[in-house]
Structures are given as C-alpha cells and as structure tokens.
Amino acid sequence: MARELLIFRHGKAVGNTNGDDYSRPITDRGKRGSQRMGAWLWQKNIRPDYIVSSPAERAYVSAQKLCKAMGDDATSIVTDRRLYRGDLNSLLSVLADCPKNRQRVMLVGHNPALAELLLYLLGGKAPLPDDGRLLPTAALARVVMPGNWKKPGFGCAQLKSLTRHEDLPKKFPFPAPDGKEKRDRPAYYYRQSAVIPYRMRKNQLQVMLVGSSKRNHWVVPKGIHEPGMSAQKSAEIEAYEEAGIRGTVSKSMLGEYEYPKWGASCRVEVYAMSVGEILPDSEWEETHRGRKWLSTDEAAGLVKEPSLRPMIQSLAGFIERKS
C-alpha cells in the first residue's frame, strides 16, 4: 500500500548573528508562513498523522505553528537530531524508522538536505520553479511512495504537489477549517482561557493579580486555548508561565467575556484556580511582571478588564456552591 510523505522546510528565521545556528529563532513571517501551510493542509484534508521535526528552534517552532493551525495537538511532534545538519543518508534513515502504520508522514527540517531528499526520491526530476528554488522557506512538497520505507530507492516517489506559503491566502478561515470569515490569525487564537487564582488567608479570600507583559496594568493569567488541550489545562499552563503558580482549576466556568484583538473578537473562558504552590522569584521565568495578593474588592478595583470585576466579586459564592 502506498504512503505519503510531506517534506516541509522550516519558516523564515533570523540571520545567524552570534554563531549559534541551532538556536536561531523563527521570524514573524516564518510563523505566519507555517500557520498558513497548516491551515491549508486542514482545508485540503491532507493533515499528516505523524510529524518528525529537527529539534533546532526554527524548525521545531515551525512544526508547532503548522500543527496547531491544523487543529492538532503540537505535543505529538517527534524530534530527531538527524534532521538537523544531517545528509541524505541521515534523512533516509529517519524515514526507515517511521512507524509502518502511519500513512501520511511529515518531515520538518532544513536545506540542503530536504531538497536533496526530494530530488533523490523523484529520481532527480523535480520541476524547478522559475526562480530556481525547489524548497524555499515554509514550502511543502507532497510525494507518494511505496509502503516499505526501509530502503527507499532512487526515483521511487511520485510528486503530487509543491506548495509555497506565499501562494496561499494571507488570512485564515474562521471558523476553521473552511469558514467564510477571514481573520488575521489562525482560528484557535480567538478562543482563550483564563484563571482567577485564589487562596484563603486568615479566613479572608484573596485573589492574585499579575502585571501585564508591559507592566502597565494588572491582569489575571490568560492565553490562547491550545488545540488538543482542554480550556482548563491551557489556563493552568498560562498560570504557571505568567504567574509562577500551580493549583487546581475548576471544572466549570466562572464566566466568559470577549475583547477585541487581531482584527476580530476573542472569547475568553474564565475559571477559578485554587493555588497550591507559588514558585519563588528565583524559579519564576516572568518575575519582571510582578504579582500581588489582594482582597476581592481590591482586585476587582485594580484589574484592567471590566468584565472580570463581577466574576472576582462573585468568586466566594462560586467556591461555596462548588465545594
């Protein structure tokens, strides 16, 4: 039985200014290109069921952005060092190690090795675009191969398509995968989740607020609802990253609200979080934000988002009803 291979070169990265090629970050252009390719794969119903990425930052982040834009859980991505600075034989060995039961595999890596692999599989007959670039950044080749990948032969594959991100729509369908509305970011960006962290001290309910990323107002931990995760789990991760706290997130929502961003409206689901652990500043990566415990009245008066104020004020009753 034939299988498909998707060969994706990472999105545009910053220049190698400090000699650390492995850690070169992806640019915003590279992120959008990877996301457009992911949205396109979802629309065309050709999502891979197995993704192997180079662990280099620009490749792995490209794979994550693409995967999430397809509506998939990015934690399923497998990394393989052989895809970073590996030669043709290294990439062939990666293919040989792919699970036999996966019908559509994606490799995310770098040139020149990816282009060499594509040429080898096509018997040196890949059609070159007018600019002579076979696999520019954020480009995808789709080929069909025999089912046995232990020793792929020269010219064993058939090219189905070569797709460049710049040839795809600049905006993203909403709702995904093929909604008629077009937005500036992938559809999942517009669904978010947040927690209102709380604890009891001397029989008084206290709420934690954290500084915004620019430290010009006070907020609660909030972020994009990651594909493949529950809203509560996404919010729990944001609480750890933004506030340096761990705890138990309520099963039901405390409330929800909408706010404008990225040219549209984001919907935020808000949950209560009983804080069980507070990281010391030395272990909290975003300590520049600052954090403070306040009474519910103080927190409601200080938080920037007006829609959060009645939720904070109703927190005590919510906890009592759910206990």
C-alpha positions as CSV (number, residue, x, y, z in Angstrom):
1,M,0.0,0.0,0.0
2,A,1.3,3.4,-1.0
3,R,2.1,6.0,1.7
4,E,2.5,9.8,1.5
5,L,5.5,11.9,2.6
6,L,5.2,15.6,3.2
7,I,8.5,17.5,3.2
8,F,8.3,20.9,4.9
9,R,11.2,23.3,5.2
10,H,11.1,25.5,8.3
11,G,9.8,29.0,8.1
12,K,12.0,32.1,7.7
13,A,14.5,32.5,10.6
14,V,16.6,35.4,11.7
15,G,20.1,35.7,10.4
16,N,23.0,33.8,12.2
17,T,24.4,36.8,14.0
18,N,26.1,35.1,17.0
19,G,27.3,31.8,15.5
20,D,24.6,29.8,17.2
21,D,22.8,28.3,14.3
22,Y,20.9,25.7,16.3
23,S,19.0,28.4,18.3
24,R,18.2,30.8,15.6
25,P,14.6,31.9,16.2
26,I,11.9,32.0,13.6
27,T,10.6,35.4,12.4
28,D,7.0,36.5,12.4
29,R,7.0,36.0,8.7
30,G,8.2,32.4,9.3
31,K,5.5,31.8,11.9
32,R,2.7,33.1,9.6
33,G,4.0,31.0,6.7
34,S,4.0,27.9,8.8
35,Q,0.5,28.6,10.0
36,R,-0.8,29.3,6.5
37,M,0.5,25.9,5.4
38,G,-1.2,24.2,8.4
39,A,-4.5,25.9,7.7
40,W,-4.2,24.9,4.0
41,L,-3.5,21.2,4.9
42,W,-6.5,21.1,7.1
43,Q,-8.7,22.7,4.4
44,K,-7.5,20.1,1.9
45,N,-7.9,17.2,4.3
46,I,-4.3,16.2,3.9
47,R,-3.1,16.5,7.5
48,P,-0.2,14.2,8.5
49,D,-0.7,11.5,11.1
50,Y,3.0,11.6,12.1
51,I,5.3,14.6,12.3
52,V,9.1,14.4,12.8
53,S,11.0,17.6,13.2
54,S,14.5,18.8,13.5
55,P,15.0,20.0,17.2
56,A,16.6,23.2,16.0
57,E,14.4,26.1,17.2
58,R,13.4,27.5,13.8
59,A,12.3,24.0,12.6
60,Y,10.6,22.9,15.8
61,V,8.6,26.1,16.2
62,S,7.6,25.9,12.6
63,A,6.3,22.4,13.2
64,Q,4.4,23.6,16.3
65,K,2.8,26.6,14.4
66,L,1.8,24.4,11.5
67,C,0.4,21.6,13.7
68,K,-1.7,24.0,15.8
69,A,-3.1,25.7,12.7
70,M,-4.2,22.3,11.6
71,G,-6.2,21.9,14.8
72,D,-3.8,19.3,16.2
73,D,-2.0,18.8,19.5
74,A,1.6,20.0,18.9
75,T,2.8,17.8,21.8
76,S,2.6,14.8,19.4
77,I,5.6,16.2,17.3
78,V,8.6,13.9,17.4
79,T,12.1,15.4,17.3
80,D,15.0,13.8,15.6
81,R,18.6,15.2,15.7
82,R,19.3,13.5,12.3
83,L,17.1,16.1,10.7
84,Y,19.5,18.9,11.8
85,R,22.5,19.1,9.6
86,G,22.0,15.5,8.5
87,D,22.9,14.4,5.0
88,L,20.8,12.4,2.5
89,N,21.6,9.1,4.2
90,S,20.6,10.5,7.6
91,L,17.2,11.6,6.3
92,L,16.7,8.2,4.6
93,S,17.4,6.6,8.0
94,V,14.7,8.8,9.6
95,L,12.2,7.6,7.0
96,A,13.2,4.0,7.7
97,D,12.5,4.4,11.4
98,C,9.0,5.9,10.9
99,P,6.2,3.7,12.2
100,K,4.9,1.4,9.5
101,N,1.2,2.1,10.3
102,R,1.5,5.8,9.6
103,Q,0.1,6.6,6.2
104,R,1.0,10.3,5.9
105,V,4.3,11.4,7.4
106,M,5.7,14.9,7.6
107,L,9.4,15.8,7.9
108,V,10.2,19.3,9.1
109,G,13.8,20.3,8.6
110,H,16.4,22.2,6.6
111,N,18.0,22.7,3.3
112,P,20.1,21.5,1.6
113,A,19.3,18.0,2.9
114,L,15.5,18.3,2.4
115,A,15.9,19.3,-1.2
116,E,18.5,16.5,-1.8
117,L,16.0,14.0,-0.3
118,L,13.2,15.2,-2.6
119,L,15.4,15.1,-5.7
120,Y,16.6,11.6,-4.7
121,L,13.0,10.3,-4.2
122,L,11.9,11.8,-7.5
123,G,14.9,10.4,-9.5
124,G,16.4,13.9,-10.0
125,K,13.4,15.1,-12.0
126,A,11.8,17.6,-9.6
127,P,10.3,20.6,-11.6
128,L,12.1,23.8,-10.7
129,P,10.1,26.9,-10.3
130,D,11.1,30.0,-12.3
131,D,13.3,31.3,-9.5
132,G,15.2,28.1,-9.3
133,R,14.4,27.4,-5.7
134,L,13.0,24.0,-5.1
135,L,12.2,24.3,-1.4
136,P,12.3,27.9,-0.1
137,T,11.4,28.5,3.5
138,A,7.9,27.4,4.5
139,A,7.4,25.4,1.3
140,L,5.9,21.9,1.2
141,A,6.4,19.0,-1.2
142,R,3.9,16.2,-1.2
143,V,5.0,12.8,-2.7
144,V,3.6,9.3,-2.9
145,M,5.9,6.4,-2.1
146,P,5.8,2.7,-1.8
147,G,4.7,1.4,1.6
148,N,8.1,0.0,2.6
149,W,10.4,2.8,3.7
150,K,13.3,0.7,5.0
151,K,15.3,1.3,1.8
152,P,13.6,3.9,-0.4
153,G,15.1,3.6,-3.9
154,F,16.2,6.4,-6.2
155,G,13.2,7.6,-8.1
156,C,10.7,5.6,-6.1
157,A,8.3,8.5,-5.4
158,Q,5.8,10.5,-7.4
159,L,5.3,14.2,-6.8
160,K,1.8,15.3,-6.1
161,S,2.3,19.0,-5.4
162,L,4.8,21.7,-4.5
163,T,3.2,24.5,-2.4
164,R,4.7,27.8,-1.2
165,H,3.2,29.7,1.7
166,E,3.3,33.0,-0.3
167,D,0.9,31.4,-2.8
168,L,-1.7,30.7,-0.1
169,P,-4.3,33.2,1.3
170,K,-2.8,35.7,3.7
171,K,-5.8,35.5,6.1
172,F,-7.2,32.5,7.9
173,P,-10.7,31.0,7.7
174,F,-12.9,31.3,10.7
175,P,-14.2,29.1,12.0
176,A,-11.6,26.5,10.9
177,P,-11.1,24.8,8.7
178,D,-13.2,26.4,6.0
179,G,-15.3,29.2,7.5
180,K,-16.2,32.1,5.2
181,E,-14.9,34.8,7.5
182,K,-11.2,35.6,7.1
183,R,-9.1,36.7,10.1
184,D,-5.5,37.8,10.7
185,R,-4.6,34.8,12.8
186,P,-5.5,31.1,12.9
187,A,-8.9,30.4,14.2
188,Y,-7.7,28.9,17.5
189,Y,-6.1,32.2,18.5
190,Y,-9.6,33.6,19.1
191,R,-10.6,31.1,21.7
192,Q,-8.8,31.7,25.0
193,S,-8.9,30.7,28.6
194,A,-8.0,32.4,31.9
195,V,-7.9,31.7,35.6
196,I,-8.6,33.8,38.7
197,P,-6.2,32.4,41.2
198,Y,-7.3,32.4,44.8
199,R,-6.3,31.3,48.3
200,M,-7.7,31.7,51.9
201,R,-5.6,33.6,54.5
202,K,-6.9,34.2,58.0
203,N,-10.4,33.4,56.8
204,Q,-10.2,36.0,54.0
205,L,-10.4,35.2,50.4
206,Q,-7.5,36.6,48.4
207,V,-7.0,36.9,44.6
208,M,-3.7,37.1,42.8
209,L,-3.2,39.6,40.0
210,V,-0.1,39.7,37.8
211,G,1.4,42.6,35.9
212,S,0.8,42.7,32.2
213,S,3.7,41.9,29.9
214,K,4.5,45.6,29.6
215,R,3.9,46.2,33.3
216,N,1.4,49.0,32.7
217,H,-1.7,47.3,34.2
218,W,-2.9,44.4,36.3
219,V,-4.4,41.2,34.8
220,V,-5.1,37.5,35.5
221,P,-3.3,34.7,33.8
222,K,-4.8,34.3,30.3
223,G,-3.7,32.7,27.0
224,I,-4.8,31.0,23.8
225,H,-6.7,27.8,24.2
226,E,-4.2,25.4,22.7
227,P,-5.5,22.8,20.2
228,G,-5.8,19.3,21.7
229,M,-6.0,20.6,25.3
230,S,-8.9,21.4,27.5
231,A,-9.5,25.0,28.3
232,Q,-8.7,24.3,31.9
233,K,-5.3,22.7,31.0
234,S,-4.4,25.7,28.8
235,A,-5.2,28.1,31.5
236,E,-3.3,26.0,34.0
237,I,-0.2,26.3,31.8
238,E,-0.6,30.1,31.5
239,A,-0.9,30.4,35.3
240,Y,2.4,28.6,35.7
241,E,4.2,30.6,33.0
242,E,2.7,34.1,33.7
243,A,2.2,33.9,37.5
244,G,4.5,31.1,38.6
245,I,1.7,29.2,40.4
246,R,0.3,25.7,40.3
247,G,-3.1,24.6,41.6
248,T,-6.5,23.1,40.9
249,V,-8.6,24.6,38.1
250,S,-12.4,24.5,38.5
251,K,-14.3,22.1,36.2
252,S,-17.0,24.6,35.4
253,M,-16.6,28.2,34.1
254,L,-16.8,31.2,36.4
255,G,-17.8,33.3,33.4
256,E,-16.7,34.4,30.0
257,Y,-16.1,37.6,28.1
258,E,-15.0,39.0,24.7
259,Y,-12.4,41.6,23.8
260,P,-11.0,42.9,20.5
261,K,-7.7,41.7,19.2
262,W,-6.1,40.7,15.8
263,G,-8.9,42.4,13.9
264,A,-11.7,40.5,15.5
265,S,-13.1,39.4,18.8
266,C,-11.5,36.9,21.2
267,R,-13.7,34.9,23.5
268,V,-12.2,34.1,26.9
269,E,-13.5,31.3,29.2
270,V,-12.7,32.1,32.9
271,Y,-12.1,29.5,35.6
272,A,-11.3,29.7,39.3
273,M,-8.0,28.3,40.4
274,S,-7.2,27.2,44.0
275,V,-3.5,27.9,44.3
276,G,-1.5,25.2,45.9
277,E,2.1,26.2,45.1
278,I,3.8,29.5,44.5
279,L,7.2,29.4,42.8
280,P,9.9,31.6,44.4
281,D,11.0,34.5,42.2
282,S,14.3,32.7,41.5
283,E,12.3,30.0,39.7
284,W,9.6,32.1,38.1
285,E,10.7,33.0,34.5
286,E,8.4,36.0,34.2
287,T,9.3,37.6,37.5
288,H,9.5,41.0,35.7
289,R,5.7,41.1,35.7
290,G,5.2,41.3,39.4
291,R,2.3,39.6,41.3
292,K,0.3,40.5,44.3
293,W,-2.4,39.1,46.6
294,L,-5.5,41.3,47.2
295,S,-8.9,41.1,48.7
296,T,-11.7,40.5,46.1
297,D,-12.7,44.2,46.4
298,E,-9.2,45.4,45.9
299,A,-8.6,43.0,43.0
300,A,-11.9,43.9,41.3
301,G,-11.0,47.6,41.5
302,L,-7.5,47.1,40.1
303,V,-7.9,44.6,37.3
304,K,-7.9,46.2,33.9
305,E,-10.6,44.1,32.2
306,P,-14.1,45.4,33.3
307,S,-15.8,42.0,32.6
308,L,-13.6,40.3,35.2
309,R,-14.8,42.6,38.0
310,P,-18.1,40.9,38.7
311,M,-16.5,37.5,38.3
312,I,-14.0,38.4,41.0
313,Q,-16.8,39.7,43.2
314,S,-18.8,36.5,42.8
315,L,-15.8,34.2,43.4
316,A,-16.7,33.5,47.1
317,G,-20.2,32.4,46.2
318,F,-18.9,30.3,43.3
319,I,-16.4,28.5,45.5
320,E,-19.1,27.8,48.1
321,R,-21.5,26.4,45.5
322,K,-18.8,24.1,44.1
323,S,-17.4,22.9,47.4
